[in-house]
Amino acid sequence: MRRVWDSGHTVSTPSGNFVGMARGKKSAGARREEILAAVGELIAEQGIKGLRGADVASRLGVSPALVFYHFESLDKLIVDAFRYATERDLNRLDELLASEAGSTTQRLLSALHEYGPTGDALSWRLWIEGWAASLHHTELRAVIRVLDNRWRAVITDLIAQGVAAGEFSTADPRGAAWRITAMLDGLAVQRTALDEAVSRADVDNWTKTALAAELGVTP
């Protein structure tokens, strides 16, 4: 999902580049949000390893000093960018589920579509970069683990709701959620990092197969 700002804020184009800066001063919150969104885009585009504060400043047309006025270090900025991106995606999921009037099965399919590699490619490039970097970054690893578990908690809760409604059959909603999302994690790497080694149709079909095996449901 590309972030589109309200009037008076920067607008992100379909390519992810910021095309204009609003004149005048921005609130600290608006400026921080703008910086975090830019960092997420840059990480997805060029990776974490070579990211510099100067890159963020250049993307936004501001000075590096302004970037680090709002964030005390590059490490802090990167960690906060992952928090921001995940909150954005989870808010999007909440809105989607709130508007979904169908069965629990349909709501679960919608959530898995958002989670899996049929959803936002920008988000998946960001996550794959985060997983790789977290091998050597203790704070980032801890944050990503918490954020990842929040996604799985949503899926677990939907499965538990389906069991309560008589739509699903499993004695272990948490285990089913972990197995299904772990499969989607692996497929996301194949699609995002390996030039779409599996097709979107493959992902859809294998997800339905997993739901049948795990929950006894045929979407």
C-alpha contacts under 8 A as a table, 3 or more apart, distances in Angstrom:
res1	aa1	res2	aa2	distance
1	M	120	D	5.88
1	M	122	L	7.10
1	M	123	S	7.58
2	R	12	S	6.57
2	R	13	T	7.53
2	R	14	P	6.82
2	R	16	G	6.61
3	R	11	V	7.51
3	R	12	S	6.03
3	R	37	A	7.50
4	V	10	T	7.68
4	V	11	V	5.29
4	V	12	S	5.67
5	W	8	G	7.82
5	W	9	H	5.34
5	W	10	T	5.85
5	W	11	V	5.40
5	W	12	S	7.55
6	D	9	H	5.73
6	D	10	T	7.94
6	D	11	V	7.99
8	G	22	A	5.42
8	G	23	R	7.83
9	H	21	M	6.91
9	H	22	A	5.59
9	H	30	A	7.79
10	T	18	F	6.58
10	T	19	V	7.29
10	T	20	G	5.78
10	T	21	M	5.29
10	T	22	A	6.24
10	T	34	E	7.45
11	V	18	F	5.93
11	V	19	V	6.43
11	V	20	G	6.69
12	S	15	S	7.77
12	S	16	G	5.50
12	S	17	N	5.63
12	S	18	F	4.75
12	S	19	V	6.67
13	T	16	G	5.15
13	T	17	N	5.57
13	T	18	F	6.32
13	T	19	V	6.91
14	P	17	N	7.59
16	G	41	E	6.66
17	N	59	R	7.44
18	F	21	M	7.94
18	F	59	R	6.87
18	F	60	L	6.74
21	M	60	L	7.49
21	M	61	G	7.63
26	K	30	A	6.19
26	K	31	R	6.09
27	S	30	A	5.22
27	S	31	R	6.19
28	A	31	R	5.14
28	A	32	R	6.07
28	A	70	H	7.74
29	G	32	R	5.17
29	G	33	E	6.15
30	A	33	E	5.16
30	A	34	E	6.14
31	R	34	E	5.05
31	R	35	I	6.21
32	R	35	I	5.10
32	R	36	L	6.14
32	R	70	H	6.48
33	E	36	L	5.11
33	E	37	A	6.16
33	E	84	Y	7.95
34	E	37	A	5.28
34	E	38	A	6.28
35	I	38	A	5.13
35	I	39	V	6.21
35	I	56	V	7.18
35	I	60	L	7.61
35	I	67	V	7.15
36	L	39	V	5.09
36	L	40	G	6.29
36	L	77	L	7.25
36	L	80	D	7.10
36	L	81	A	4.85
36	L	84	Y	6.75
37	A	40	G	5.20
37	A	41	E	6.39
37	A	81	A	6.96
37	A	84	Y	7.64
37	A	85	A	7.41
38	A	41	E	5.15
38	A	42	L	6.18
38	A	56	V	6.50
38	A	59	R	6.99
38	A	60	L	7.42
39	V	42	L	5.05
39	V	43	I	6.08
39	V	56	V	6.23
39	V	77	L	7.80
39	V	78	I	7.10
39	V	81	A	6.30
40	G	43	I	5.23
40	G	44	A	6.24
40	G	81	A	5.85
40	G	82	F	7.17
40	G	85	A	6.95
40	G	126	L	6.74
41	E	44	A	5.17
41	E	45	E	6.14
41	E	122	L	7.46
41	E	126	L	7.93
42	L	45	E	4.97
42	L	46	Q	5.85
42	L	47	G	7.04
42	L	51	L	7.55
42	L	55	D	8.00
42	L	56	V	7.54
43	I	46	Q	5.43
43	I	47	G	4.40
43	I	48	I	5.27
43	I	51	L	7.12
43	I	126	L	6.19
43	I	129	E	7.26
44	A	47	G	5.89
44	A	122	L	6.20
44	A	123	S	7.62
44	A	125	R	5.03
44	A	126	L	4.74
44	A	129	E	7.25
45	E	125	R	7.90
46	Q	50	G	7.37
46	Q	51	L	7.46
47	G	50	G	6.55
47	G	51	L	6.81
47	G	129	E	6.20
48	I	51	L	5.25
48	I	129	E	6.67
48	I	130	G	7.82
48	I	133	A	7.16
49	K	133	A	7.79
51	L	55	D	6.73
52	R	55	D	5.24
52	R	56	V	6.87
52	R	74	L	7.42
53	G	56	V	5.23
53	G	57	A	6.28
53	G	64	P	5.87
53	G	67	V	7.07
53	G	68	F	7.75
53	G	74	L	6.61
54	A	57	A	5.00
54	A	58	S	5.99
54	A	63	S	7.63
54	A	64	P	5.44
55	D	58	S	5.11
55	D	59	R	6.18
56	V	59	R	5.17
56	V	60	L	6.46
56	V	64	P	7.58
56	V	67	V	7.52
57	A	60	L	5.28
57	A	61	G	5.81
57	A	62	V	4.95
57	A	63	S	5.38
57	A	64	P	5.16
57	A	66	L	7.87
57	A	67	V	6.46
58	S	61	G	4.95
58	S	62	V	6.39
58	S	63	S	7.50
59	R	62	V	7.99
62	V	66	L	6.74
62	V	67	V	7.73
63	S	66	L	5.38
63	S	67	V	6.84
64	P	67	V	5.08
64	P	68	F	6.36
65	A	68	F	5.24
65	A	69	Y	5.97
66	L	69	Y	4.92
66	L	70	H	6.78
67	V	70	H	5.69
67	V	71	F	6.45
68	F	71	F	4.66
68	F	72	E	5.53
68	F	73	S	6.53
68	F	74	L	7.93
69	Y	72	E	6.80
71	F	74	L	7.41
71	F	76	K	6.56
71	F	77	L	5.84
72	E	76	K	6.64
72	E	77	L	7.68
73	S	76	K	5.21
73	S	77	L	6.28
74	L	77	L	4.94
74	L	78	I	6.19
75	D	78	I	5.19
75	D	79	V	6.29
76	K	79	V	5.24
76	K	80	D	6.09
77	L	80	D	5.20
77	L	81	A	6.04
78	I	81	A	5.04
78	I	82	F	6.55
79	V	82	F	5.36
79	V	83	R	6.55
79	V	139	E	7.58
79	V	140	L	5.67
79	V	143	V	7.25
80	D	83	R	4.98
80	D	84	Y	6.08
81	A	84	Y	5.00
81	A	85	A	6.09
82	F	85	A	5.13
82	F	86	T	6.11
82	F	130	G	7.89
82	F	144	I	7.51
83	R	86	T	5.28
83	R	87	E	6.14
83	R	143	V	7.54
83	R	147	L	7.33
84	Y	87	E	5.20
84	Y	88	R	6.15
85	A	88	R	5.07
85	A	89	D	6.26
85	A	123	S	7.56
86	T	89	D	5.04
86	T	90	L	6.01
86	T	147	L	6.75
87	E	90	L	5.09
87	E	91	N	5.95
88	R	91	N	5.21
88	R	92	R	6.21
89	D	92	R	4.99
89	D	93	L	6.21
90	L	93	L	4.88
90	L	94	D	6.11
90	L	151	W	7.45
91	N	94	D	5.01
91	N	95	E	6.25
92	R	95	E	5.20
92	R	96	L	6.22
93	L	96	L	4.96
93	L	97	L	6.13
93	L	111	A	6.76
93	L	114	E	7.13
94	D	97	L	5.24
94	D	98	A	6.01
95	E	98	A	5.10
95	E	99	S	6.26
96	L	99	S	5.29
96	L	100	E	6.23
96	L	110	S	7.81
97	L	100	E	4.99
97	L	107	R	6.27
97	L	110	S	7.61
97	L	111	A	7.42
98	A	101	A	7.70
100	E	106	Q	7.99
100	E	107	R	6.36
102	G	105	T	7.85
102	G	106	Q	5.75
102	G	107	R	6.57
103	S	106	Q	5.18
103	S	107	R	6.31
104	T	107	R	4.92
104	T	108	L	6.01
104	T	158	L	6.87
104	T	159	I	7.97
104	T	161	Q	7.03
104	T	162	G	5.51
104	T	167	E	7.39
105	T	108	L	5.15
105	T	109	L	6.24
105	T	162	G	6.91
105	T	167	E	7.11
105	T	219	P	7.05
106	Q	109	L	5.04
106	Q	110	S	6.20
106	Q	219	P	7.79
107	R	110	S	5.06
107	R	111	A	6.22
107	R	158	L	7.68
108	L	111	A	5.04
108	L	112	L	6.11
108	L	155	I	7.08
108	L	158	L	6.17
108	L	159	I	7.37
109	L	112	L	5.11
109	L	113	H	6.06
110	S	113	H	5.08
110	S	114	E	6.43
111	A	114	E	5.16
111	A	115	Y	6.15
111	A	155	I	7.26
112	L	115	Y	4.80
112	L	116	G	5.71
112	L	155	I	7.77
112	L	181	T	7.99
113	H	116	G	5.34
113	H	117	P	7.54
113	H	118	T	5.86
113	H	119	G	5.80
114	E	117	P	7.88
114	E	118	T	7.04
114	E	119	G	4.72
114	E	120	D	7.15
115	Y	118	T	7.93
115	Y	119	G	6.45
115	Y	151	W	7.89
115	Y	181	T	7.88
115	Y	184	L	7.80
116	G	119	G	5.82
116	G	181	T	7.73
116	G	184	L	5.36
116	G	185	D	7.00
116	G	187	L	7.92
116	G	188	A	6.46
117	P	120	D	7.14
117	P	121	A	6.88
117	P	124	W	7.11
117	P	184	L	7.00
117	P	185	D	7.89
117	P	187	L	6.87
117	P	188	A	4.61
117	P	191	R	6.84
117	P	192	T	7.49
117	P	200	R	7.81
117	P	203	V	7.73
118	T	121	A	7.75
118	T	200	R	6.34
118	T	203	V	7.63
120	D	123	S	5.38
120	D	124	W	6.57
121	A	124	W	5.08
121	A	125	R	6.28
121	A	192	T	7.08
122	L	125	R	5.30
122	L	126	L	6.35
123	S	126	L	5.09
123	S	127	W	6.23
124	W	127	W	4.96
124	W	128	I	6.09
124	W	188	A	7.07
124	W	192	T	7.03
125	R	128	I	5.26
125	R	129	E	6.22
125	R	192	T	6.70
125	R	193	A	7.72
126	L	129	E	5.23
126	L	130	G	6.16
127	W	130	G	4.89
127	W	131	W	6.13
128	I	131	W	5.18
128	I	132	A	6.32
128	I	189	V	7.16
129	E	132	A	5.26
129	E	133	A	6.14
130	G	133	A	5.14
130	G	134	S	5.89
130	G	140	L	7.60
130	G	144	I	7.38
131	W	134	S	5.23
131	W	135	L	6.94
131	W	141	R	7.51
131	W	144	I	7.61
132	A	135	L	5.83
133	A	136	H	5.90
133	A	137	H	6.23
133	A	140	L	7.75
134	S	137	H	4.63
134	S	138	T	6.48
134	S	139	E	7.86
134	S	140	L	5.43
134	S	141	R	4.40
134	S	144	I	7.82
135	L	138	T	7.55
135	L	141	R	6.92
137	H	140	L	5.44
137	H	141	R	6.06
138	T	141	R	5.12
138	T	142	A	6.33
139	E	142	A	5.22
139	E	143	V	6.30
140	L	143	V	5.11
140	L	144	I	6.02
141	R	144	I	5.22
141	R	145	R	6.11
142	A	145	R	5.22
142	A	146	V	6.44
143	V	146	V	5.25
143	V	147	L	6.21
144	I	147	L	5.02
144	I	148	D	5.81
145	R	148	D	5.13
145	R	149	N	6.11
146	V	149	N	5.18
146	V	150	R	6.34
147	L	150	R	5.09
147	L	151	W	6.71
148	D	151	W	5.34
148	D	152	R	6.55
149	N	152	R	4.94
149	N	153	A	6.01
150	R	153	A	5.00
150	R	154	V	6.56
151	W	154	V	5.38
151	W	155	I	6.70
152	R	155	I	5.06
152	R	156	T	6.00
152	R	177	A	6.40
152	R	178	W	6.79
152	R	181	T	7.27
153	A	156	T	4.95
153	A	157	D	6.04
153	A	174	R	7.90
154	V	157	D	5.19
154	V	158	L	6.32
155	I	158	L	5.17
155	I	159	I	6.27
155	I	177	A	5.84
156	T	159	I	5.16
156	T	160	A	6.19
156	T	173	P	5.54
156	T	174	R	5.16
156	T	176	A	7.64
156	T	177	A	5.23
157	D	160	A	5.02
157	D	161	Q	6.15
157	D	173	P	7.71
158	L	161	Q	5.01
158	L	162	G	6.21
159	I	162	G	4.98
159	I	163	V	6.26
159	I	168	F	7.14
159	I	173	P	5.67
159	I	177	A	7.40
160	A	163	V	5.07
160	A	164	A	6.24
160	A	173	P	5.68
161	Q	164	A	5.08
161	Q	165	A	6.15
162	G	165	A	5.02
162	G	166	G	6.16
162	G	167	E	5.01
162	G	168	F	5.15
163	V	166	G	5.10
163	V	167	E	5.80
163	V	168	F	4.58
163	V	169	S	5.85
163	V	170	T	6.99
164	A	167	E	7.64
164	A	168	F	7.99
165	A	168	F	7.68
166	G	169	S	7.36
167	E	217	V	7.27
168	F	215	L	5.01
168	F	216	G	6.09
168	F	217	V	6.22
169	S	214	E	7.83
169	S	215	L	4.92
169	S	216	G	5.64
169	S	217	V	7.84
170	T	173	P	6.31
170	T	176	A	7.69
170	T	214	E	6.88
170	T	215	L	5.61
170	T	216	G	7.82
172	D	175	G	5.34
172	D	176	A	6.22
173	P	176	A	5.11
173	P	177	A	6.08
174	R	177	A	5.09
174	R	178	W	6.23
175	G	178	W	5.11
175	G	179	R	6.20
176	A	179	R	5.23
176	A	180	I	6.11
176	A	214	E	5.98
176	A	215	L	7.67
177	A	180	I	5.28
177	A	181	T	6.02
178	W	181	T	5.30
178	W	182	A	5.80
179	R	182	A	5.12
179	R	183	M	6.25
180	I	183	M	5.26
180	I	184	L	6.45
180	I	207	T	7.56
180	I	210	A	6.62
180	I	211	L	7.67
181	T	184	L	4.91
181	T	185	D	6.04
182	A	185	D	4.98
182	A	186	G	6.40
183	M	186	G	5.30
183	M	187	L	6.32
184	L	187	L	4.98
184	L	188	A	5.94
184	L	203	V	7.83
184	L	207	T	7.86
185	D	188	A	5.10
185	D	189	V	6.51
186	G	189	V	5.27
186	G	190	Q	6.51
187	L	190	Q	4.99
187	L	191	R	6.18
187	L	198	V	7.31
187	L	203	V	7.08
188	A	191	R	5.13
188	A	192	T	5.75
188	A	193	A	7.88
189	V	192	T	5.23
189	V	193	A	5.27
189	V	194	L	6.86
190	Q	193	A	5.81
190	Q	194	L	5.02
190	Q	195	D	7.25
190	Q	196	E	6.03
190	Q	197	A	5.40
190	Q	198	V	6.41
191	R	194	L	5.80
191	R	195	D	5.92
191	R	196	E	3.67
191	R	197	A	5.54
191	R	198	V	5.86
191	R	199	S	7.27
192	T	195	D	6.26
192	T	196	E	6.10
193	A	196	E	7.50
194	L	197	A	5.73
196	E	199	S	6.19
198	V	202	D	6.21
198	V	203	V	7.27
199	S	202	D	5.05
199	S	203	V	6.49
200	R	203	V	5.06
200	R	204	D	6.26
201	A	204	D	5.08
201	A	205	N	6.07
202	D	205	N	5.18
202	D	206	W	5.95
203	V	206	W	5.26
203	V	207	T	5.96
204	D	207	T	5.20
204	D	208	K	6.36
205	N	208	K	5.22
205	N	209	T	6.28
206	W	209	T	4.87
206	W	210	A	6.10
207	T	210	A	5.04
207	T	211	L	6.20
208	K	211	L	5.05
208	K	212	A	6.22
208	K	218	T	6.82
208	K	219	P	6.48
209	T	212	A	5.16
209	T	213	A	6.27
209	T	218	T	7.96
210	A	213	A	5.09
210	A	214	E	5.88
211	L	214	E	5.15
211	L	215	L	5.35
211	L	216	G	6.74
211	L	217	V	6.09
211	L	218	T	7.09
211	L	219	P	7.93
212	A	215	L	5.54
212	A	216	G	4.54
212	A	217	V	4.65
212	A	218	T	5.40
213	A	216	G	5.78
213	A	217	V	7.80
